[in-house]
């Protein structure tokens, strides 16, 4: 599932995807790796925007504030944007 940046340049990267893993567990170093059940739920769920959040450096990394790495369109919405 291809992810298309919305309103930013994705820090200069391209080919950002959500995809599955492989047998040796090294399918990607920077894409989002999810199992087939979750990928199917995303594909069929009706949402078309993914907002990536990154925890800021805080003492409480699990519940601390976050900063956005940007929004990405996927599925039918991304196809229309290209």
Helices and strands as residue ranges (DSSP letters): E 4-6, G 10-12, E 18-19, E 32-33, H 36-44, E 49-55, E 66-73, H 76-81
